[in-house]
Amino acid sequence: METRKLEEKVFMALMVASTLFILCSLFVIVGIIVLKGLPAMSIEMLTQLPSGGYYLGKGGGILNAIVGSLLMGIGAAVIALGISLPVALYLQKEYVRGSRLAGSIRFALEMLWGVPSIIYGAFAFIIMVFLGMQASLIGGMITLVMVMLPIMIRAMDEVIRSVPHGLRETSYALGATRLQTSLKVVLRQAAPGLATAVLLAFGRGIGDAASILFTAGYTDSLPSSVFDPVASLPLAVFFQLATPFPEVQQRAYASAFVLLCIVLIVSLSTRFIAGKFKKYTIR
C-alpha cells in the first residue's frame, strides 16, 4: 500500500512539473513577443504596404503579409474542411465495413501528420513546375491544404467516434438513413469538437513558412488574382529578422505579435461558435 501511495505521489509530481514547464514556456514565448513587438506596433504598420525603404528601417507596413496570410489560411481551411469532413464520416464503421481499411487509412494519415511541412512544399513546387505555374496565392493555398488535411481528418475522426453510438441507434430506429443520421445527428453532437479540429489545422497552416516559401512566393503588393504571388506573416518575420537593422528586426517581433493575435481571435471565435452548438450535444 505504501509503495502505491509513493508511486502516485511521484507521478502526480511529474504531471504537475510537466504542466508548469509547458505553461512557463508559453508565457516566456508570448512575453518575449509582446515585449519586443509592442514598441514597434503602429497604425501605419497595420494599414500600409511596405515602402521602398521599409527593410532599411524606413516607413511602411505589413498589410500585404496580413492580407496574404488571411487569404491563404482561410481559403485553405475552407477547402480542407470540404474534403476532410466527408473522409472523416466515411471512416466510421457505418460506412467502412472492414476495420483493417479504416485502420490503414488512419495510420497513413498519422504518418502524413508527422511529415515536415517543407516536404509538402517541395512536392507542391515540383507539381507547379511540371504544370508551368509560378509562385502564387493558389499555389500557397493548395500547399496549405495538404498540410492541413491529415490534421483535420484525424481530429474530426476522433471527435465523431466519440459520439455515443446510442444516438445513432435511436436515429435508425426512428427510420433515418445513414446519411441523415450523420448530417443531422452525429455532426450536431460533434460540432464543438469539429470546430476545434478546424482551428487546430488553421493554426498549423497560417503559421507555417517552410511549405509556402517556394509555392506562394513573396511580394510587397496585394494580390489582384489567385495567380499572383502573395506575402505571408511567417515569411515577413523571417525576412525582417534576416536584416542587419535593429528597427526592422523589432518589426519582425511586431509581425509575430500580429500573427499571434490572429490565431487568438480565431480561437475565441471558434469557441464562441462551438458554444452555440452545445445545446445540440448530450452530456
N, C-alpha and C positions, 0 to 999 in steps of 0.2 A: 504493500500500500504506500509506504514512504517513497519507494522508487517511482511509482506512478505520479505521485504529487511532485516529485523533483523534476521528472520529465515534463510535466505540464507547466511548471514554472519556467523551465528552460526555454521551451518552445514559445510560451507567452512572451518572454523577454525578447526572443528573436523576432517575433512578429511586431512587437512594439518598436524595436530598434529599426527594423526594415521600413516600417511606416514613417518613422521620424526621418530616416535617411532620404526617402522619396520626397517628403514634404520640404525638408531643408534644401534639397537640390532644386526643387521647383521654385521656392522662394528666392534662392540665390540667382537663378537664371532670370526670373522675372524682375528681380530687384536691379540687376545689372542693366538689363534692357531699359527699364524705366528711368533709372538714374542717369544713364548716358544718353538716352534718346529724347527725353522730355525737353532738355535745354535747346535742342535743335529743332523742335517742333514749331511750326508756324502755319498760319492760314495760307501763306504763299506756297509753302511746301506741299500742301494738300490739294491746292487748286490750280497749280501751274505746271506746264510741261518743262522739262529741262532746257535751259538756255545754252548758248554756245560755250559758256564758261562754267557750267554747273559743276563739272568734275574737276575744276580748278579752284573751287571754293566760292564761286560767284553765285548769282541769283538763279532762280528756277525751282522746280519742284518734282514730285514723283507721281503726278497724276496719271501719266502713261502706265506706270507699273501697277498702280492701284486698279485702274480700269482693266488692264490686261489680266491681272490675277483673278479678278471677279468674273470676267468673261470666260476664261479658261476653266476656273474652278466650278462655277455654277453650270456652265454648259456641259462639262464632263460629268458632273454629278447627275444631271438630268438624264443624259444618255445612259450612264451606268445603271441608274435606277430602273430605266425601262428594260434593260437586259437582265439585271440581277434578280428582280422580283419574280419573273416567270421561272427562272432557273431554280431559285430557292423553293418555290412552290412545287416544281417538278421533282425535287429531291425528296419530298415527303413520301411516306410509304403508300399513300393513296394512289400515287401515280407510278412510282418505280417499284415494280414487283420484286425485283431481285435486290437484296441488301448489298450484295457484292458490287453491283454497278454504282449504287449510291455511295458506298464506301470508297470506291475507286475515284469517283468524281470529287468527293470531299478531300481525299488525300492529295489529288492533283491541285486542287485549289489552295490547300495549305502549303504545298511546295511553291506555287506561284506567289503566295503571300510573302514568302521569305526571299524571293528573288530581288537582288538590289535594283533600285529604280533605274540606274544607269544602263542596265541590260535592256529594259523596256525602251529606253531612249535610243539605244544603238539599233535595236530591232526595227523600231518605227522609222529611224533615219534610213536604214537600208531599203525599206519598202518605199519611202518617199523618193529616194534617189532612183529606184527602179521605175517608179511612175512618173518621174520627171518633175516632182513637186519641190518647191522651195520651202524654207522655214516659214511657218505661217500659224495663224490662230487655229485653224482647223487641224494642223499637224500637232500642235500642242494639246488640243482637246482630245484627239484620238489617243495620244500617248498617255495622258492622264486617265482616260477611260480604262486602258489596260492596267494601269497601276491600281485603280480603284476597284475593279471588278472582283478580284479574289477576296478582298477585304469585305466588300459589301455583300457578296453572295454568302460567304461563310457566316458572317454576323447575322444576316437575315435568316439563314437556315437554322441556326441555333435558337433564334428567337421564336420562329414558327414551330420548331419541335417542342418548345416549352409550353405551348398552348395545350391545355388539358384535352385529352382525347375524348372525354365525355361530351364536350361541346360538339365535336364532330358527329359523334353517335346520335346525339339529340337532334342535330340538324338533319341527318339522314333519316331518322325516324319520322320526322315531320314531312318527308318527301322531297327534300332539297337534293340537288345533284352535287357531284364533287366540286364542280366549278362554282356553283352558287355558295356552297359551304366555304370554299377557300376565299372567295371575294367578300362575302357578306358576314361571315362569322370569324374565320381564322384571322383575316387581315385586320379586322376591327379590334380583336383581342390583342394582336401583336403590334398594333400601331405605335405605341410608345417605344418599344424596342426597335422597330423598323426605322423610326426617326433617328434613334441613336446610331444605328448602323450607317445611315446616310451621312450623319455628322462625322463619324469616325473616318469614313472614306474621304469625305470632303476635306477634313483637316490634313490627311496624309497628302492629298493631291495639291491643295493650294500652297502648301509649304515645301513642296519638292522642287529642287532646282536641277538635279542631275538629269532627270528624264527629259526635260524640255530645253536643255541647253542647245541642242542641235536641231530640234524639231519646231520650236516656237520662235527661235531667234531672239533678237532684242532690237528695239528701236526707241527713239526719243519722241516719236509722234504716236497719235492714236490710230488704231487700225480702221480703215474705211470698209474693209470686207474681211471675210474669213480666210482669204488667201494672202493677206498681208502679214508681215512679221509683227510680233506683239511683245511688249515688255512684261515683266513679272516682278513681284516684290522679292522673292528669293534671289533672283539674279541681280536685282538692284542692290541688295545687301552685299552680294559677292563682289560686284564691280566697284562699289563705293569703298569697301574695305580694302580693295587692292590698290587704291590710290595712295600716294605718299602725303596727302594733305590732311591734317588733323580735322579741319572743318568738314571735309567730305566724309571722313571716317565716322565722325559723330552723326552725320546724317544717315549712315548705314544703320546705326542703332535706332534712330528715329523711324526708319523704314521697317525694321524688325518690330518696333512697337506698334506701328500701324497694322502689320500683319497679325500680331498678337491680338489686337483689338478686334479685327475682322473675325478671327476664329472665336473669340469670346462672344461677340454679338450673335454669330450664327449658333453657337452653343446655347445661349439663353433663349434665342428664338425657337430653337428646336425643342427645348424643354417646355416652353410655353405651348407650342403646338401639341406636343405629346400629352401635356396636361389636359388639353381639350378632349383627347380621345380616352382618357381614363374612365369616363362614365360608361364606356363600352366594355371595359375589362372586368373580369371576375377575380376577386382577391381571395 
